Amino acid sequence: MTALKDLARVIRSKNSGPFEITFDVMFDDADRYRHVQRSGVLTRTLICGLYGVDDKDIVAFLFFEPALAFKFTLRRGWAQGSIAERDTFGAQQHAPLMSIDIPQAEGGHPIRTQST
């Protein structure tokens, strides 16, 4: 298994208006992108579990090959800037994605990571 953070070039979250947060997992290598996509690990069910949301709270969920990116957008559980706001820019919400385990490539061959 390899952590997603070791396969992706960028993992980030950001504000997507006052009621949504968007997440980007971007790769600089087509082989790593396709490996993660084909692994089937990144699912709506996984995202719901990681973020404690219902499927209806996922506004967008897609692999976007032209950018070698996996993207999803969630409805915020609170309005941006509301009382007790804990991350007004949405920039601290990506951390749970970093430790998602992605299995090795078929045949047991490890996929090249960012550090190799």
C-alpha positions as CSV (number, residue, x, y, z in Angstrom):
1,M,0.0,0.0,0.0
2,T,1.1,3.5,-0.7
3,A,-0.4,6.6,0.9
4,L,-2.1,9.0,-1.5
5,K,0.1,11.8,-0.4
6,D,3.1,9.9,-1.8
7,L,1.5,9.5,-5.2
8,A,-0.1,12.9,-5.7
9,R,1.8,16.2,-6.4
10,V,-0.9,18.3,-4.7
11,I,-3.7,17.6,-2.2
12,R,-5.6,20.6,-1.2
13,S,-9.0,22.0,-0.2
14,K,-10.3,25.4,-0.7
15,N,-13.3,27.6,-0.4
16,S,-15.8,27.2,-3.2
17,G,-18.2,29.9,-2.2
18,P,-19.9,30.4,1.2
19,F,-21.7,27.0,1.2
20,E,-19.2,24.6,-0.4
21,I,-15.6,23.4,-0.1
22,T,-13.8,21.8,-3.1
23,F,-11.0,19.3,-2.9
24,D,-8.2,18.6,-5.5
25,V,-5.8,15.7,-5.7
26,M,-3.5,16.5,-8.6
27,F,-0.8,14.3,-10.2
28,D,2.2,15.3,-12.3
29,D,2.4,11.8,-13.8
30,A,-0.2,10.1,-15.9
31,D,0.7,6.6,-14.7
32,R,0.2,7.6,-11.0
33,Y,-3.1,9.3,-11.9
34,R,-4.4,6.3,-13.8
35,H,-3.2,3.9,-11.1
36,V,-5.1,5.8,-8.4
37,Q,-8.2,6.0,-10.7
38,R,-8.1,2.3,-11.5
39,S,-7.6,1.3,-7.9
40,G,-11.2,2.1,-7.2
41,V,-10.3,3.3,-3.7
42,L,-11.6,6.9,-4.2
43,T,-15.3,6.4,-4.0
44,R,-18.3,8.5,-2.8
45,T,-18.7,6.1,0.1
46,L,-15.1,6.6,1.2
47,I,-15.5,10.4,1.0
48,C,-18.8,10.2,3.0
49,G,-17.0,8.2,5.7
50,L,-14.0,10.5,5.9
51,Y,-16.0,13.7,6.1
52,G,-19.1,12.4,8.0
53,V,-21.4,13.6,5.2
54,D,-24.3,12.0,3.3
55,D,-24.0,11.2,-0.3
56,K,-26.4,14.1,-1.1
57,D,-23.8,16.5,0.4
58,I,-21.4,15.6,-2.5
59,V,-22.0,18.3,-5.1
60,A,-19.3,17.1,-7.6
61,F,-17.2,14.0,-7.7
62,L,-14.9,13.3,-10.7
63,F,-11.7,12.2,-12.2
64,F,-10.6,14.9,-14.6
65,E,-8.0,13.5,-17.0
66,P,-7.0,16.7,-18.8
67,A,-5.7,18.0,-15.5
68,L,-4.6,14.6,-14.1
69,A,-6.8,15.4,-11.1
70,F,-9.4,13.9,-8.9
71,K,-11.8,16.5,-7.6
72,F,-14.9,16.6,-5.4
73,T,-16.9,19.4,-3.8
74,L,-18.9,19.1,-0.5
75,R,-21.6,21.2,0.9
76,R,-20.4,22.9,4.0
77,G,-22.0,21.9,7.3
78,W,-21.9,25.6,8.2
79,A,-21.8,28.9,6.2
80,Q,-18.5,30.5,5.6
81,G,-17.8,33.2,8.1
82,S,-20.6,32.1,10.4
83,I,-20.3,32.1,14.2
84,A,-17.9,29.4,15.3
85,E,-16.4,29.1,11.8
86,R,-13.4,26.8,12.1
87,D,-11.8,27.2,8.6
88,T,-13.2,30.2,6.7
89,F,-11.0,29.5,3.7
90,G,-11.6,25.8,3.7
91,A,-7.8,25.3,3.4
92,Q,-7.4,22.8,6.3
93,Q,-10.0,20.2,5.3
94,H,-7.8,18.1,3.0
95,A,-5.8,16.3,5.7
96,P,-7.9,13.1,5.8
97,L,-7.2,12.5,2.1
98,M,-3.4,12.3,2.6
99,S,-3.3,9.0,4.4
100,I,-5.7,7.1,2.1
101,D,-4.0,3.8,1.2
102,I,-3.7,2.9,-2.5
103,P,-2.9,-0.7,-3.3
104,Q,0.1,-1.6,-5.4
105,A,-0.2,-1.8,-9.1
106,E,-1.5,-5.1,-10.5
107,G,1.1,-7.8,-10.4
108,G,2.5,-6.4,-7.2
109,H,4.8,-3.9,-8.9
110,P,5.0,-0.7,-6.9
111,I,4.1,2.5,-8.6
112,R,6.8,5.2,-8.6
113,T,6.0,7.7,-5.9
114,Q,6.9,11.4,-5.6
115,S,9.9,10.6,-3.5
116,T,11.3,8.0,-5.9
